[in-house]
């Protein structure tokens, strides 16, 4: 038996309608090709970070900050001012200096202008720096530099409603300083820290000192252990590169004058003492060979140690420094004092040989000549004195019996008289054996050294 759809029971039709639900249609999904492309783009944009309120106020998303302000027009002026916080170190060996400073940039970017009736400016930290255009200033001839990041990165950005921008950094930089040590340690060094744009030449960016000569300020408590800071000055110029053209360059110049007192205590004063100590040998008897030789060698070695110590703390330059002149001339004086005694000893030996040839050899226990005796015990022997002592000994032996017969009361005055005669002979012998070279050296050496000091200090100070 067949039924049509109209003949089906109402309950059966309701059951069919309940089992077959109509498809749910989303308001964002369509079946056209354009709707599929829209769905794909929305999926790609689902991870996009919503702009911050400050970025919305500055309309950062509406501009391309990869280009400088006023691109295609006149160069953008960027003002600079610097506050030097400290000069940390000066190295003569590496020929560099380390400086900590606050570097501030000033320019105008109309793309950052905003409307505000309450705030005169807005201040940001380093997070916004990466999203806008900032000048690419770098330090010429720098070796190392870094931005301080304790407790956070020391970067500040301040934007004004008319688009003026202040960008400030706290930086420590180590840069080269081309030093001249020809007058060391009586020298004055002139160093400079140079600032320049890396990518933008003078057609795109113009660097200048914001407040002229007042753009460079320093802390009042800046001091160095070895230098006086005589002056700080700011200047500007141009630098040319054959491949990229002309660039504006700013200079931070400072003059350093070295403290001399440290080197007087460590180098000059010890050298003076060694030279004066070498003159003591001119007053020692020429017969005291060990004393004069050891004194001369000691002063020579001490001067060598002083010269080596000064050279070790200085760069290996190819020219002569002022301290080298003083130390080497002092070393020459010490060396000549040793040579002086060598000449005295040699001439004394020749003189003794001539006297022995004339007088002949002494008899008895004094048959050894004076030259052999000096070589044996290190002391000079005068033949006249030896003969006087021999005759004196013979006379003592002949009169020994007669001396025993004398009274006890006469023994004391005789001994005193004998000692006085011996002392007189010793003084006469020392004066007679004072060589003429020693006599002249006592006057010539100090006089020439004093004249040298007058010329030296007058020339370098």
Residue pairs with C-beta under 8 A, 6 or more apart in sequence:
28 39
28 42
29 35
29 39
51 60
51 61
54 122
54 124
54 128
55 61
55 128
55 131
57 114
57 122
58 112
58 114
58 132
58 159
59 111
59 114
60 131
60 132
63 111
65 111
65 131
65 132
65 133
66 133
67 133
68 76
68 133
68 200
68 204
68 205
69 76
69 107
69 108
69 109
69 110
69 111
69 133
70 76
75 200
75 202
75 203
75 204
75 205
75 206
76 107
76 108
76 204
76 205
76 206
77 107
77 206
77 208
78 105
78 106
78 107
78 135
78 137
78 197
78 205
78 206
78 207
78 208
79 105
79 106
79 107
79 208
79 209
79 210
79 215
80 103
80 104
80 105
80 106
80 137
80 195
80 207
80 208
80 209
80 210
80 215
80 250
81 104
81 106
81 209
81 210
81 211
81 215
81 216
81 217
82 101
82 102
82 103
82 104
82 215
82 216
82 217
82 234
82 252
83 101
83 102
83 104
83 217
83 218
83 219
84 99
84 100
84 101
84 216
84 217
84 218
84 219
84 222
84 232
84 252
85 100
85 101
85 102
85 170
85 219
86 99
86 100
86 219
86 222
87 97
87 98
87 99
87 222
87 224
87 229
87 254
88 98
88 99
88 100
88 172
89 97
89 98
90 97
90 177
90 189
90 224
90 226
90 227
90 256
91 97
92 179
92 181
92 184
92 313
92 314
92 315
93 313
93 314
93 315
95 176
95 177
95 178
95 179
95 315
96 143
96 174
96 175
96 176
96 177
97 174
97 175
97 177
97 191
98 172
98 173
98 174
99 172
99 173
99 174
99 175
99 193
100 170
100 171
100 172
101 170
101 171
101 173
101 193
102 168
102 169
102 170
102 171
103 137
103 168
103 169
103 170
103 171
103 195
104 166
104 167
104 168
104 169
104 210
105 134
105 135
105 137
105 165
105 166
105 167
105 168
106 164
106 165
106 166
106 167
106 210
107 135
107 164
107 165
108 162
108 163
108 164
108 165
109 132
109 133
109 163
109 165
110 163
111 163
112 132
112 159
112 163
112 165
113 161
113 162
113 163
114 122
114 159
114 161
115 161
116 122
116 161
119 161
120 160
120 161
121 158
121 159
121 160
121 161
122 158
122 159
123 156
123 157
123 158
123 159
124 156
124 157
124 158
124 159
125 152
125 153
125 155
125 156
125 157
126 152
126 153
126 155
126 157
128 157
129 155
129 157
129 167
132 157
134 167
135 167
135 197
135 200
135 205
135 207
136 197
136 198
136 199
136 200
137 195
137 196
137 197
137 198
137 207
138 195
138 196
138 197
138 198
139 145
139 173
139 175
139 193
139 194
139 195
140 175
140 194
140 195
140 196
140 239
140 249
141 175
141 176
141 194
142 173
142 174
142 175
142 176
143 174
143 175
143 176
144 173
144 174
145 171
145 172
145 173
145 174
146 171
146 172
147 153
147 154
147 155
147 169
147 170
147 171
148 154
148 170
148 171
148 172
154 169
154 170
155 167
155 168
155 169
156 166
156 167
156 168
157 165
157 166
157 167
157 168
158 165
158 166
158 167
158 168
159 165
173 193
175 193
175 194
177 189
177 191
177 192
179 187
179 189
179 191
180 187
180 189
181 187
181 314
181 315
181 317
181 319
181 321
182 319
182 320
182 321
182 322
183 321
183 322
183 460
184 258
184 314
184 321
184 322
184 323
185 258
185 260
185 262
185 263
185 267
185 322
185 323
186 258
186 260
186 322
186 460
186 461
187 257
187 258
187 322
188 230
188 255
188 256
188 257
188 258
189 227
189 255
189 256
189 258
190 253
190 254
190 255
190 256
191 253
191 254
191 256
192 251
192 252
192 253
192 254
193 251
193 252
194 249
194 250
194 251
194 252
195 207
195 249
195 250
195 251
195 252
196 207
196 239
196 247
196 248
196 249
196 250
197 205
197 207
197 247
197 248
200 247
201 244
201 245
201 246
201 247
202 238
202 245
202 246
202 247
202 248
203 245
205 248
206 248
207 236
207 248
207 249
207 250
208 236
208 248
208 250
209 215
209 216
209 234
209 236
209 250
212 234
213 233
213 234
215 234
216 232
216 233
216 234
216 252
218 232
222 229
223 229
224 256
225 259
226 258
226 259
226 262
227 256
227 257
227 258
227 259
228 256
228 257
228 258
228 259
229 254
229 255
229 256
230 254
230 255
230 256
230 257
231 253
231 254
231 255
232 252
232 253
232 254
233 253
233 254
234 250
234 251
234 252
234 253
235 250
235 251
235 253
236 248
236 249
236 250
236 251
237 249
237 251
238 246
238 247
238 248
238 249
239 246
239 247
239 248
239 249
240 246
240 247
241 247
263 323
266 309
266 310
267 306
267 310
267 323
267 326
267 327
268 323
268 326
270 302
270 306
271 303
271 306
271 326
271 327
271 330
272 330
274 299
274 302
274 303
274 306
274 330
274 334
275 299
275 330
275 333
275 334
275 449
277 295
277 299
278 295
278 296
278 299
278 333
278 334
278 337
278 338
279 337
279 441
279 442
279 445
279 446
280 295
281 291
281 292
281 295
281 296
281 337
281 340
281 341
282 337
282 340
282 438
282 441
282 442
282 445
283 438
283 442
284 291
284 292
284 295
285 380
285 430
285 433
285 434
286 292
286 341
286 344
286 345
286 348
286 380
286 433
286 434
286 435
286 438
287 374
287 379
287 380
287 381
287 433
288 379
288 380
289 345
289 374
289 378
289 379
289 380
290 378
292 341
293 338
293 341
296 334
296 337
296 338
296 341
297 338
299 334
299 337
300 331
300 334
300 335
300 338
303 327
303 330
303 331
303 334
304 331
306 327
307 324
307 327
307 328
307 331
310 323
310 324
310 327
314 321
322 460
325 456
326 456
329 452
333 445
333 448
333 449
336 445
337 441
337 445
340 437
340 438
340 441
343 437
344 435
344 437
344 438
347 435
347 437
348 380
348 435
349 371
349 374
352 369
352 370
352 371
352 383
353 371
355 383
356 369
356 370
356 371
356 383
359 383
361 367
361 369
362 369
362 383
362 386
362 387
362 390
364 390
366 386
366 387
366 390
368 376
369 383
370 380
370 381
370 382
370 383
370 386
373 379
373 381
374 380
374 381
380 433
382 429
382 432
382 433
385 425
385 429
388 425
403 414
406 414
